[in-house]
Amino acid sequence: MKVMILAGGLSHERDVSIRSGRRVWEALEERGYKATVHDVDTTLLPNLRSLDDTVVWPLLHGASGEDGSLQALLELADAPFVGTGSREARVAWVKPVAKAVFARAGVSTPEYVTLPQSLFREVGAENVLAAILSKFTLPLVVKPARGGSALGVSLVTDKEALSQAMVHCFAYGDMAMIEQAIPGTEVAVSVIGHGQDASVLPGVEIVCDGPYDYDARYNPGRVEYFAPARLDAAQAAAVEAAALAVHRTMELRDLSRIDMIVDAAGVAQVIDINIAPGMTETSLFPQAVEASGHELGELYAQIVEGAFRR
């Protein structure tokens, strides 16, 4: 069996994707797999047709890699691949839609509102901002309704900064989600498997000097990680239950990363879903794997074998 790793793409997260692809390739090569790394271009489908006994591992981050498009193409090509199917990926990709789905399953998530850029022009930006501030209390988190790696995300602590945060957000998409910021412990919980066979890896606690933004995520120095997270037994059980509930409710497959805040009451408030989590040297999924006692190559091989059998 061979593994074709797809990395790169044309999204804002291209560089991160390439780094993720390289790290997974290294881990699989060490386990004896014949792995290759490919960009998504005109050679993709001809390469797929020419290869037998090959599993595709899509590691594109952002649009086309996580919005279900690439997964749909792989399904059309009858290519076995790692990760969530196209329909489920499309639901998970749109943050407010995903929140609505898993909230109905009883998973806690911060209050939010989703607004398009066009509405600000039609109704008047000042009027919309005033309405937001009348409904929510500061601080707020403003983020694109689609996307990853904290691109376009701002933490707003005073009302004068809200307008600039909206401008920053709309540079990465035409739909903004304004979410109540929750103080507490930030934890990322990675899940492997599917359905009732899914299991969680140890949570990774994130302590950041300032916002956990793109720079903090991929350039060492501003963040301290604790794997496993420093949680008491009740908190650890809460984040594990929330991660499994999201993974199963959203019908995610093979691997995911569920980001959450454990608030002052010990409630796990889910803030994001990642169906193609980063695999770089500073990424959270590999840290969770190492905290579990597995070698990276061992667990990646398990994921690949499961996709091949499917």
C-alpha positions as protocol buffer text, in pm:
chain_id: "A"
residue {
  index: 1
  type: MET
  ca { x: 0 y: 0 z: 0 }
}
residue {
  index: 2
  type: LYS
  ca { x: 118 y: 349 z: -91 }
}
residue {
  index: 3
  type: VAL
  ca { x: 15 y: 685 z: 52 }
}
residue {
  index: 4
  type: MET
  ca { x: -38 y: 998 z: -156 }
}
residue {
  index: 5
  type: ILE
  ca { x: -28 y: 1303 z: 69 }
}
residue {
  index: 6
  type: LEU
  ca { x: -199 y: 1610 z: -73 }
}
residue {
  index: 7
  type: ALA
  ca { x: -52 y: 1937 z: 55 }
}
residue {
  index: 8
  type: GLY
  ca { x: -34 y: 2296 z: -64 }
}
residue {
  index: 9
  type: GLY
  ca { x: -337 y: 2429 z: -247 }
}
residue {
  index: 10
  type: LEU
  ca { x: -424 y: 2793 z: -306 }
}
residue {
  index: 11
  type: SER
  ca { x: -576 y: 2899 z: 28 }
}
residue {
  index: 12
  type: HIS
  ca { x: -424 y: 3143 z: 278 }
}
residue {
  index: 13
  type: GLU
  ca { x: -298 y: 2836 z: 465 }
}
residue {
  index: 14
  type: ARG
  ca { x: -83 y: 2695 z: 184 }
}
residue {
  index: 15
  type: ASP
  ca { x: 247 y: 2721 z: 374 }
}
residue {
  index: 16
  type: VAL
  ca { x: 104 y: 2547 z: 680 }
}
residue {
  index: 17
  type: SER
  ca { x: -37 y: 2270 z: 460 }
}
residue {
  index: 18
  type: ILE
  ca { x: 303 y: 2209 z: 299 }
}
residue {
  index: 19
  type: ARG
  ca { x: 467 y: 2186 z: 641 }
}
residue {
  index: 20
  type: SER
  ca { x: 196 y: 1946 z: 760 }
}
residue {
  index: 21
  type: GLY
  ca { x: 243 y: 1728 z: 453 }
}
residue {
  index: 22
  type: ARG
  ca { x: 617 y: 1710 z: 500 }
}
residue {
  index: 23
  type: ARG
  ca { x: 583 y: 1603 z: 865 }
}
residue {
  index: 24
  type: VAL
  ca { x: 331 y: 1328 z: 789 }
}
residue {
  index: 25
  type: TRP
  ca { x: 548 y: 1207 z: 500 }
}
residue {
  index: 26
  type: GLU
  ca { x: 849 y: 1181 z: 732 }
}
residue {
  index: 27
  type: ALA
  ca { x: 654 y: 986 z: 995 }
}
residue {
  index: 28
  type: LEU
  ca { x: 512 y: 738 z: 741 }
}
residue {
  index: 29
  type: GLU
  ca { x: 847 y: 691 z: 567 }
}
residue {
  index: 30
  type: GLU
  ca { x: 1000 y: 599 z: 901 }
}
residue {
  index: 31
  type: ARG
  ca { x: 734 y: 328 z: 935 }
}
residue {
  index: 32
  type: GLY
  ca { x: 831 y: 184 z: 597 }
}
residue {
  index: 33
  type: TYR
  ca { x: 547 y: 323 z: 387 }
}
residue {
  index: 34
  type: LYS
  ca { x: 605 y: 441 z: 34 }
}
residue {
  index: 35
  type: ALA
  ca { x: 466 y: 793 z: 68 }
}
residue {
  index: 36
  type: THR
  ca { x: 470 y: 1085 z: -173 }
}
residue {
  index: 37
  type: VAL
  ca { x: 361 y: 1447 z: -141 }
}
residue {
  index: 38
  type: HIS
  ca { x: 158 y: 1610 z: -418 }
}
residue {
  index: 39
  type: ASP
  ca { x: 5 y: 1951 z: -470 }
}
residue {
  index: 40
  type: VAL
  ca { x: -350 y: 1975 z: -603 }
}
residue {
  index: 41
  type: ASP
  ca { x: -310 y: 2054 z: -972 }
}
residue {
  index: 42
  type: THR
  ca { x: -388 y: 1916 z: -1318 }
}
residue {
  index: 43
  type: THR
  ca { x: -181 y: 1603 z: -1252 }
}
residue {
  index: 44
  type: LEU
  ca { x: -391 y: 1490 z: -955 }
}
residue {
  index: 45
  type: LEU
  ca { x: -657 y: 1282 z: -1132 }
}
residue {
  index: 46
  type: PRO
  ca { x: -420 y: 1124 z: -1386 }
}
residue {
  index: 47
  type: ASN
  ca { x: -191 y: 1025 z: -1097 }
}
residue {
  index: 48
  type: LEU
  ca { x: -482 y: 874 z: -907 }
}
residue {
  index: 49
  type: ARG
  ca { x: -588 y: 669 z: -1210 }
}
residue {
  index: 50
  type: SER
  ca { x: -235 y: 537 z: -1257 }
}
residue {
  index: 51
  type: LEU
  ca { x: -185 y: 417 z: -899 }
}
residue {
  index: 52
  type: ASP
  ca { x: -311 y: 98 z: -739 }
}
residue {
  index: 53
  type: ASP
  ca { x: -334 y: 21 z: -367 }
}
residue {
  index: 54
  type: THR
  ca { x: -297 y: 388 z: -280 }
}
residue {
  index: 55
  type: VAL
  ca { x: -456 y: 579 z: 6 }
}
residue {
  index: 56
  type: VAL
  ca { x: -487 y: 956 z: -29 }
}
residue {
  index: 57
  type: TRP
  ca { x: -430 y: 1171 z: 279 }
}
residue {
  index: 58
  type: PRO
  ca { x: -566 y: 1523 z: 212 }
}
residue {
  index: 59
  type: LEU
  ca { x: -373 y: 1772 z: 423 }
}
residue {
  index: 60
  type: LEU
  ca { x: -492 y: 2090 z: 258 }
}
residue {
  index: 61
  type: HIS
  ca { x: -606 y: 2348 z: 511 }
}
residue {
  index: 62
  type: GLY
  ca { x: -870 y: 2610 z: 444 }
}
residue {
  index: 63
  type: ALA
  ca { x: -1104 y: 2632 z: 147 }
}
residue {
  index: 64
  type: SER
  ca { x: -1122 y: 2340 z: -98 }
}
residue {
  index: 65
  type: GLY
  ca { x: -924 y: 2123 z: 141 }
}
residue {
  index: 66
  type: GLU
  ca { x: -1173 y: 2130 z: 428 }
}
residue {
  index: 67
  type: ASP
  ca { x: -1498 y: 2249 z: 271 }
}
residue {
  index: 68
  type: GLY
  ca { x: -1583 y: 1913 z: 116 }
}
residue {
  index: 69
  type: SER
  ca { x: -1477 y: 1999 z: -239 }
}
residue {
  index: 70
  type: LEU
  ca { x: -1161 y: 1789 z: -251 }
}
residue {
  index: 71
  type: GLN
  ca { x: -1332 y: 1506 z: -66 }
}
residue {
  index: 72
  type: ALA
  ca { x: -1612 y: 1507 z: -326 }
}
residue {
  index: 73
  type: LEU
  ca { x: -1355 y: 1483 z: -605 }
}
residue {
  index: 74
  type: LEU
  ca { x: -1184 y: 1189 z: -437 }
}
residue {
  index: 75
  type: GLU
  ca { x: -1520 y: 1019 z: -396 }
}
residue {
  index: 76
  type: LEU
  ca { x: -1590 y: 1069 z: -768 }
}
residue {
  index: 77
  type: ALA
  ca { x: -1253 y: 908 z: -843 }
}
residue {
  index: 78
  type: ASP
  ca { x: -1329 y: 615 z: -609 }
}
residue {
  index: 79
  type: ALA
  ca { x: -1003 y: 689 z: -429 }
}
residue {
  index: 80
  type: PRO
  ca { x: -979 y: 572 z: -66 }
}
residue {
  index: 81
  type: PHE
  ca { x: -882 y: 868 z: 149 }
}
residue {
  index: 82
  type: VAL
  ca { x: -817 y: 964 z: 508 }
}
residue {
  index: 83
  type: GLY
  ca { x: -1071 y: 1186 z: 679 }
}
residue {
  index: 84
  type: THR
  ca { x: -1430 y: 1298 z: 680 }
}
residue {
  index: 85
  type: GLY
  ca { x: -1659 y: 1249 z: 380 }
}
residue {
  index: 86
  type: SER
  ca { x: -1761 y: 1537 z: 156 }
}
residue {
  index: 87
  type: ARG
  ca { x: -2113 y: 1599 z: 287 }
}
residue {
  index: 88
  type: GLU
  ca { x: -2009 y: 1596 z: 650 }
}
residue {
  index: 89
  type: ALA
  ca { x: -1708 y: 1815 z: 572 }
}
residue {
  index: 90
  type: ARG
  ca { x: -1931 y: 2079 z: 414 }
}
residue {
  index: 91
  type: VAL
  ca { x: -2139 y: 2102 z: 731 }
}
residue {
  index: 92
  type: ALA
  ca { x: -1834 y: 2116 z: 959 }
}
residue {
  index: 93
  type: TRP
  ca { x: -1664 y: 2382 z: 743 }
}
residue {
  index: 94
  type: VAL
  ca { x: -1925 y: 2653 z: 805 }
}
residue {
  index: 95
  type: LYS
  ca { x: -1874 y: 2741 z: 1170 }
}
residue {
  index: 96
  type: PRO
  ca { x: -2223 y: 2872 z: 1255 }
}
residue {
  index: 97
  type: VAL
  ca { x: -2388 y: 2574 z: 1083 }
}
residue {
  index: 98
  type: ALA
  ca { x: -2165 y: 2331 z: 1271 }
}
residue {
  index: 99
  type: LYS
  ca { x: -2240 y: 2507 z: 1600 }
}
residue {
  index: 100
  type: ALA
  ca { x: -2613 y: 2480 z: 1535 }
}
residue {
  index: 101
  type: VAL
  ca { x: -2582 y: 2106 z: 1468 }
}
residue {
  index: 102
  type: PHE
  ca { x: -2377 y: 2007 z: 1770 }
}
residue {
  index: 103
  type: ALA
  ca { x: -2558 y: 2250 z: 2003 }
}
residue {
  index: 104
  type: ARG
  ca { x: -2880 y: 2059 z: 1930 }
}
residue {
  index: 105
  type: ALA
  ca { x: -2700 y: 1751 z: 2059 }
}
residue {
  index: 106
  type: GLY
  ca { x: -2647 y: 1926 z: 2393 }
}
residue {
  index: 107
  type: VAL
  ca { x: -2289 y: 2045 z: 2344 }
}
residue {
  index: 108
  type: SER
  ca { x: -2225 y: 2388 z: 2496 }
}
residue {
  index: 109
  type: THR
  ca { x: -2094 y: 2668 z: 2274 }
}
residue {
  index: 110
  type: PRO
  ca { x: -2066 y: 3046 z: 2325 }
}
residue {
  index: 111
  type: GLU
  ca { x: -2351 y: 3270 z: 2208 }
}
residue {
  index: 112
  type: TYR
  ca { x: -2294 y: 3406 z: 1858 }
}
residue {
  index: 113
  type: VAL
  ca { x: -2444 y: 3588 z: 1563 }
}
residue {
  index: 114
  type: THR
  ca { x: -2351 y: 3555 z: 1195 }
}
residue {
  index: 115
  type: LEU
  ca { x: -2369 y: 3855 z: 962 }
}
residue {
  index: 116
  type: PRO
  ca { x: -2272 y: 3905 z: 595 }
}
residue {
  index: 117
  type: GLN
  ca { x: -2061 y: 4197 z: 476 }
}
residue {
  index: 118
  type: SER
  ca { x: -2343 y: 4307 z: 245 }
}
residue {
  index: 119
  type: LEU
  ca { x: -2570 y: 4375 z: 542 }
}
residue {
  index: 120
  type: PHE
  ca { x: -2325 y: 4630 z: 680 }
}
residue {
  index: 121
  type: ARG
  ca { x: -2345 y: 4822 z: 353 }
}
residue {
  index: 122
  type: GLU
  ca { x: -2723 y: 4797 z: 321 }
}
residue {
  index: 123
  type: VAL
  ca { x: -2818 y: 4884 z: 678 }
}
residue {
  index: 124
  type: GLY
  ca { x: -2519 y: 5097 z: 771 }
}
residue {
  index: 125
  type: ALA
  ca { x: -2213 y: 4974 z: 956 }
}
residue {
  index: 126
  type: GLU
  ca { x: -2265 y: 5199 z: 1259 }
}
residue {
  index: 127
  type: ASN
  ca { x: -2619 y: 5070 z: 1305 }
}
residue {
  index: 128
  type: VAL
  ca { x: -2510 y: 4707 z: 1286 }
}
residue {
  index: 129
  type: LEU
  ca { x: -2219 y: 4760 z: 1527 }
}
residue {
  index: 130
  type: ALA
  ca { x: -2452 y: 4931 z: 1774 }
}
residue {
  index: 131
  type: ALA
  ca { x: -2693 y: 4638 z: 1754 }
}
residue {
  index: 132
  type: ILE
  ca { x: -2410 y: 4393 z: 1824 }
}
residue {
  index: 133
  type: LEU
  ca { x: -2294 y: 4590 z: 2127 }
}
residue {
  index: 134
  type: SER
  ca { x: -2649 y: 4612 z: 2261 }
}
residue {
  index: 135
  type: LYS
  ca { x: -2683 y: 4233 z: 2254 }
}
residue {
  index: 136
  type: PHE
  ca { x: -2338 y: 4114 z: 2361 }
}
residue {
  index: 137
  type: THR
  ca { x: -2099 y: 4215 z: 2636 }
}
residue {
  index: 138
  type: LEU
  ca { x: -1729 y: 4267 z: 2578 }
}
residue {
  index: 139
  type: PRO
  ca { x: -1496 y: 4096 z: 2516 }
}
residue {
  index: 140
  type: LEU
  ca { x: -1601 y: 3947 z: 2182 }
}
residue {
  index: 141
  type: VAL
  ca { x: -1432 y: 3725 z: 1926 }
}
residue {
  index: 142
  type: VAL
  ca { x: -1480 y: 3819 z: 1560 }
}
residue {
  index: 143
  type: LYS
  ca { x: -1393 y: 3550 z: 1307 }
}
residue {
  index: 144
  type: PRO
  ca { x: -1470 y: 3449 z: 949 }
}
residue {
  index: 145
  type: ALA
  ca { x: -1759 y: 3203 z: 933 }
}
residue {
  index: 146
  type: ARG
  ca { x: -1532 y: 2980 z: 724 }
}
residue {
  index: 147
  type: GLY
  ca { x: -1159 y: 2928 z: 756 }
}
residue {
  index: 148
  type: GLY
  ca { x: -886 y: 2815 z: 989 }
}
residue {
  index: 149
  type: SER
  ca { x: -549 y: 2889 z: 1150 }
}
residue {
  index: 150
  type: ALA
  ca { x: -709 y: 3192 z: 1324 }
}
residue {
  index: 151
  type: LEU
  ca { x: -677 y: 3396 z: 1004 }
}
residue {
  index: 152
  type: GLY
  ca { x: -903 y: 3701 z: 1025 }
}
residue {
  index: 153
  type: VAL
  ca { x: -978 y: 3642 z: 1394 }
}
residue {
  index: 154
  type: SER
  ca { x: -973 y: 3928 z: 1645 }
}
residue {
  index: 155
  type: LEU
  ca { x: -1035 y: 3953 z: 2018 }
}
residue {
  index: 156
  type: VAL
  ca { x: -1230 y: 4275 z: 2081 }
}
residue {
  index: 157
  type: THR
  ca { x: -1195 y: 4420 z: 2429 }
}
residue {
  index: 158
  type: ASP
  ca { x: -1328 y: 4772 z: 2367 }
}
residue {
  index: 159
  type: LYS
  ca { x: -1609 y: 4895 z: 2146 }
}
residue {
  index: 160
  type: GLU
  ca { x: -1384 y: 5123 z: 1940 }
}
residue {
  index: 161
  type: ALA
  ca { x: -1193 y: 4817 z: 1815 }
}
residue {
  index: 162
  type: LEU
  ca { x: -1502 y: 4635 z: 1686 }
}
residue {
  index: 163
  type: SER
  ca { x: -1514 y: 4820 z: 1354 }
}
residue {
  index: 164
  type: GLN
  ca { x: -1151 y: 4739 z: 1271 }
}
residue {
  index: 165
  type: ALA
  ca { x: -1206 y: 4377 z: 1373 }
}
residue {
  index: 166
  type: MET
  ca { x: -1490 y: 4352 z: 1122 }
}
residue {
  index: 167
  type: VAL
  ca { x: -1272 y: 4497 z: 846 }
}
residue {
  index: 168
  type: HIS
  ca { x: -998 y: 4246 z: 930 }
}
residue {
  index: 169
  type: CYS
  ca { x: -1248 y: 3959 z: 930 }
}
residue {
  index: 170
  type: PHE
  ca { x: -1401 y: 4052 z: 594 }
}
residue {
  index: 171
  type: ALA
  ca { x: -1055 y: 4046 z: 435 }
}
residue {
  index: 172
  type: TYR
  ca { x: -1080 y: 3665 z: 467 }
}
residue {
  index: 173
  type: GLY
  ca { x: -1446 y: 3609 z: 377 }
}
residue {
  index: 174
  type: ASP
  ca { x: -1781 y: 3774 z: 326 }
}
residue {
  index: 175
  type: MET
  ca { x: -1949 y: 3626 z: 632 }
}
residue {
  index: 176
  type: ALA
  ca { x: -1852 y: 3712 z: 991 }
}
residue {
  index: 177
  type: MET
  ca { x: -1931 y: 3532 z: 1312 }
}
residue {
  index: 178
  type: ILE
  ca { x: -1935 y: 3745 z: 1626 }
}
residue {
  index: 179
  type: GLU
  ca { x: -1901 y: 3526 z: 1932 }
}
residue {
  index: 180
  type: GLN
  ca { x: -1908 y: 3591 z: 2306 }
}
residue {
  index: 181
  type: ALA
  ca { x: -1553 y: 3552 z: 2440 }
}
residue {
  index: 182
  type: ILE
  ca { x: -1539 y: 3302 z: 2726 }
}
residue {
  index: 183
  type: PRO
  ca { x: -1266 y: 3332 z: 2991 }
}
residue {
  index: 184
  type: GLY
  ca { x: -1118 y: 3003 z: 3097 }
}
residue {
  index: 185
  type: THR
  ca { x: -871 y: 2733 z: 3000 }
}
residue {
  index: 186
  type: GLU
  ca { x: -818 y: 2681 z: 2628 }
}
residue {
  index: 187
  type: VAL
  ca { x: -793 y: 2314 z: 2538 }
}
residue {
  index: 188
  type: ALA
  ca { x: -770 y: 2127 z: 2207 }
}
residue {
  index: 189
  type: VAL
  ca { x: -894 y: 1768 z: 2209 }
}
residue {
  index: 190
  type: SER
  ca { x: -803 y: 1539 z: 1919 }
}
residue {
  index: 191
  type: VAL
  ca { x: -1028 y: 1248 z: 1827 }
}
residue {
  index: 192
  type: ILE
  ca { x: -945 y: 943 z: 1617 }
}
residue {
  index: 193
  type: GLY
  ca { x: -1174 y: 681 z: 1467 }
}
residue {
  index: 194
  type: HIS
  ca { x: -1538 y: 696 z: 1366 }
}
residue {
  index: 195
  type: GLY
  ca { x: -1876 y: 661 z: 1535 }
}
residue {
  index: 196
  type: GLN
  ca { x: -1885 y: 445 z: 1846 }
}
residue {
  index: 197
  type: ASP
  ca { x: -1526 y: 336 z: 1778 }
}
residue {
  index: 198
  type: ALA
  ca { x: -1398 y: 693 z: 1813 }
}
residue {
  index: 199
  type: SER
  ca { x: -1163 y: 771 z: 2101 }
}
residue {
  index: 200
  type: VAL
  ca { x: -994 y: 1081 z: 2233 }
}
residue {
  index: 201
  type: LEU
  ca { x: -627 y: 1163 z: 2274 }
}
residue {
  index: 202
  type: PRO
  ca { x: -507 y: 1364 z: 2574 }
}
residue {
  index: 203
  type: GLY
  ca { x: -617 y: 1727 z: 2564 }
}
residue {
  index: 204
  type: VAL
  ca { x: -355 y: 1992 z: 2495 }
}
residue {
  index: 205
  type: GLU
  ca { x: -376 y: 2310 z: 2702 }
}
residue {
  index: 206
  type: ILE
  ca { x: -278 y: 2635 z: 2533 }
}
residue {
  index: 207
  type: VAL
  ca { x: -133 y: 2925 z: 2730 }
}
residue {
  index: 208
  type: CYS
  ca { x: -59 y: 3215 z: 2499 }
}
residue {
  index: 209
  type: ASP
  ca { x: 111 y: 3552 z: 2537 }
}
residue {
  index: 210
  type: GLY
  ca { x: -172 y: 3748 z: 2375 }
}
residue {
  index: 211
  type: PRO
  ca { x: -427 y: 3605 z: 2130 }
}
residue {
  index: 212
  type: TYR
  ca { x: -370 y: 3255 z: 1994 }
}
residue {
  index: 213
  type: ASP
  ca { x: -344 y: 3388 z: 1639 }
}
residue {
  index: 214
  type: TYR
  ca { x: -169 y: 3266 z: 1322 }
}
residue {
  index: 215
  type: ASP
  ca { x: 172 y: 3390 z: 1436 }
}
residue {
  index: 216
  type: ALA
  ca { x: 138 y: 3227 z: 1776 }
}
residue {
  index: 217
  type: ARG
  ca { x: 29 y: 2895 z: 1625 }
}
residue {
  index: 218
  type: TYR
  ca { x: 312 y: 2847 z: 1379 }
}
residue {
  index: 219
  type: ASN
  ca { x: 608 y: 3045 z: 1516 }
}
residue {
  index: 220
  type: PRO
  ca { x: 751 y: 2911 z: 1842 }
}
residue {
  index: 221
  type: GLY
  ca { x: 797 y: 3143 z: 2138 }
}
residue {
  index: 222
  type: ARG
  ca { x: 461 y: 3297 z: 2227 }
}
residue {
  index: 223
  type: VAL
  ca { x: 279 y: 2984 z: 2340 }
}
residue {
  index: 224
  type: GLU
  ca { x: 330 y: 2733 z: 2617 }
}
residue {
  index: 225
  type: TYR
  ca { x: 161 y: 2396 z: 2574 }
}
residue {
  index: 226
  type: PHE
  ca { x: 70 y: 2140 z: 2838 }
}
residue {
  index: 227
  type: ALA
  ca { x: 2 y: 1789 z: 2716 }
}
residue {
  index: 228
  type: PRO
  ca { x: -193 y: 1646 z: 2882 }
}
residue {
  index: 229
  type: ALA
  ca { x: -386 y: 1957 z: 2983 }
}
residue {
  index: 230
  type: ARG
  ca { x: -379 y: 2058 z: 3350 }
}
residue {
  index: 231
  type: LEU
  ca { x: -742 y: 1970 z: 3428 }
}
residue {
  index: 232
  type: ASP
  ca { x: -902 y: 1804 z: 3726 }
}
residue {
  index: 233
  type: ALA
  ca { x: -1092 y: 1479 z: 3679 }
}
residue {
  index: 234
  type: ALA
  ca { x: -1431 y: 1646 z: 3627 }
}
residue {
  index: 235
  type: GLN
  ca { x: -1293 y: 1894 z: 3374 }
}
residue {
  index: 236
  type: ALA
  ca { x: -1105 y: 1623 z: 3186 }
}
residue {
  index: 237
  type: ALA
  ca { x: -1423 y: 1415 z: 3166 }
}
residue {
  index: 238
  type: ALA
  ca { x: -1617 y: 1720 z: 3040 }
}
residue {
  index: 239
  type: VAL
  ca { x: -1378 y: 1797 z: 2754 }
}
residue {
  index: 240
  type: GLU
  ca { x: -1357 y: 1430 z: 2655 }
}
residue {
  index: 241
  type: ALA
  ca { x: -1736 y: 1399 z: 2646 }
}
residue {
  index: 242
  type: ALA
  ca { x: -1775 y: 1722 z: 2447 }
}
residue {
  index: 243
  type: ALA
  ca { x: -1513 y: 1621 z: 2189 }
}
residue {
  index: 244
  type: LEU
  ca { x: -1665 y: 1277 z: 2138 }
}
residue {
  index: 245
  type: ALA
  ca { x: -2016 y: 1421 z: 2114 }
}
residue {
  index: 246
  type: VAL
  ca { x: -1909 y: 1668 z: 1844 }
}
residue {
  index: 247
  type: HIS
  ca { x: -1709 y: 1409 z: 1648 }
}
residue {
  index: 248
  type: ARG
  ca { x: -1997 y: 1161 z: 1651 }
}
residue {
  index: 249
  type: THR
  ca { x: -2280 y: 1410 z: 1600 }
}
residue {
  index: 250
  type: MET
  ca { x: -2104 y: 1569 z: 1303 }
}
residue {
  index: 251
  type: GLU
  ca { x: -2018 y: 1220 z: 1170 }
}
residue {
  index: 252
  type: LEU
  ca { x: -1650 y: 1305 z: 1145 }
}
residue {
  index: 253
  type: ARG
  ca { x: -1413 y: 1029 z: 1041 }
}
residue {
  index: 254
  type: ASP
  ca { x: -1058 y: 911 z: 1113 }
}
residue {
  index: 255
  type: LEU
  ca { x: -931 y: 1224 z: 1288 }
}
residue {
  index: 256
  type: SER
  ca { x: -1045 y: 1563 z: 1407 }
}
residue {
  index: 257
  type: ARG
  ca { x: -950 y: 1832 z: 1653 }
}
residue {
  index: 258
  type: ILE
  ca { x: -1215 y: 1997 z: 1870 }
}
residue {
  index: 259
  type: ASP
  ca { x: -1117 y: 2332 z: 2023 }
}
residue {
  index: 260
  type: MET
  ca { x: -1287 y: 2447 z: 2341 }
}
residue {
  index: 261
  type: ILE
  ca { x: -1272 y: 2669 z: 2648 }
}
residue {
  index: 262
  type: VAL
  ca { x: -1330 y: 2522 z: 2992 }
}
residue {
  index: 263
  type: ASP
  ca { x: -1516 y: 2803 z: 3168 }
}
residue {
  index: 264
  type: ALA
  ca { x: -1521 y: 2895 z: 3538 }
}
residue {
  index: 265
  type: ALA
  ca { x: -1805 y: 2649 z: 3603 }
}
residue {
  index: 266
  type: GLY
  ca { x: -1609 y: 2363 z: 3445 }
}
residue {
  index: 267
  type: VAL
  ca { x: -1828 y: 2354 z: 3134 }
}
residue {
  index: 268
  type: ALA
  ca { x: -1653 y: 2269 z: 2806 }
}
residue {
  index: 269
  type: GLN
  ca { x: -1757 y: 2540 z: 2558 }
}
residue {
  index: 270
  type: VAL
  ca { x: -1677 y: 2422 z: 2204 }
}
residue {
  index: 271
  type: ILE
  ca { x: -1550 y: 2701 z: 1977 }
}
residue {
  index: 272
  type: ASP
  ca { x: -1424 y: 2527 z: 1663 }
}
residue {
  index: 273
  type: ILE
  ca { x: -1395 y: 2202 z: 1467 }
}
residue {
  index: 274
  type: ASN
  ca { x: -1102 y: 2097 z: 1250 }
}
residue {
  index: 275
  type: ILE
  ca { x: -1140 y: 1801 z: 1014 }
}
residue {
  index: 276
  type: ALA
  ca { x: -785 y: 1839 z: 877 }
}
residue {
  index: 277
  type: PRO
  ca { x: -586 y: 1950 z: 1181 }
}
residue {
  index: 278
  type: GLY
  ca { x: -238 y: 2088 z: 1137 }
}
residue {
  index: 279
  type: MET
  ca { x: 51 y: 1842 z: 1157 }
}
residue {
  index: 280
  type: THR
  ca { x: 345 y: 2084 z: 1180 }
}
residue {
  index: 281
  type: GLU
  ca { x: 612 y: 2078 z: 1449 }
}
residue {
  index: 282
  type: THR
  ca { x: 405 y: 2321 z: 1662 }
}
residue {
  index: 283
  type: SER
  ca { x: 61 y: 2175 z: 1586 }
}
residue {
  index: 284
  type: LEU
  ca { x: -171 y: 2038 z: 1851 }
}
residue {
  index: 285
  type: PHE
  ca { x: -264 y: 1699 z: 1702 }
}
residue {
  index: 286
  type: PRO
  ca { x: 95 y: 1565 z: 1700 }
}
residue {
  index: 287
  type: GLN
  ca { x: 142 y: 1688 z: 2057 }
}
residue {
  index: 288
  type: ALA
  ca { x: -168 y: 1495 z: 2161 }
}
residue {
  index: 289
  type: VAL
  ca { x: -37 y: 1182 z: 1988 }
}
residue {
  index: 290
  type: GLU
  ca { x: 293 y: 1205 z: 2172 }
}
residue {
  index: 291
  type: ALA
  ca { x: 115 y: 1267 z: 2506 }
}
residue {
  index: 292
  type: SER
  ca { x: -86 y: 948 z: 2446 }
}
residue {
  index: 293
  type: GLY
  ca { x: 233 y: 742 z: 2437 }
}
residue {
  index: 294
  type: HIS
  ca { x: 203 y: 653 z: 2068 }
}
residue {
  index: 295
  type: GLU
  ca { x: 470 y: 725 z: 1813 }
}
residue {
  index: 296
  type: LEU
  ca { x: 352 y: 956 z: 1537 }
}
residue {
  index: 297
  type: GLY
  ca { x: 425 y: 703 z: 1265 }
}
residue {
  index: 298
  type: GLU
  ca { x: 245 y: 430 z: 1457 }
}
residue {
  index: 299
  type: LEU
  ca { x: -79 y: 627 z: 1488 }
}
residue {
  index: 300
  type: TYR
  ca { x: -59 y: 770 z: 1136 }
}
residue {
  index: 301
  type: ALA
  ca { x: -17 y: 416 z: 1004 }
}
residue {
  index: 302
  type: GLN
  ca { x: -326 y: 311 z: 1201 }
}
residue {
  index: 303
  type: ILE
  ca { x: -524 y: 595 z: 1041 }
}
residue {
  index: 304
  type: VAL
  ca { x: -402 y: 507 z: 691 }
}
residue {
  index: 305
  type: GLU
  ca { x: -477 y: 135 z: 733 }
}
residue {
  index: 306
  type: GLY
  ca { x: -828 y: 215 z: 852 }
}
residue {
  index: 307
  type: ALA
  ca { x: -893 y: 433 z: 546 }
}
residue {
  index: 308
  type: PHE
  ca { x: -757 y: 162 z: 314 }
}
residue {
  index: 309
  type: ARG
  ca { x: -983 y: -107 z: 463 }
}
residue {
  index: 310
  type: ARG
  ca { x: -1284 y: 119 z: 427 }
}
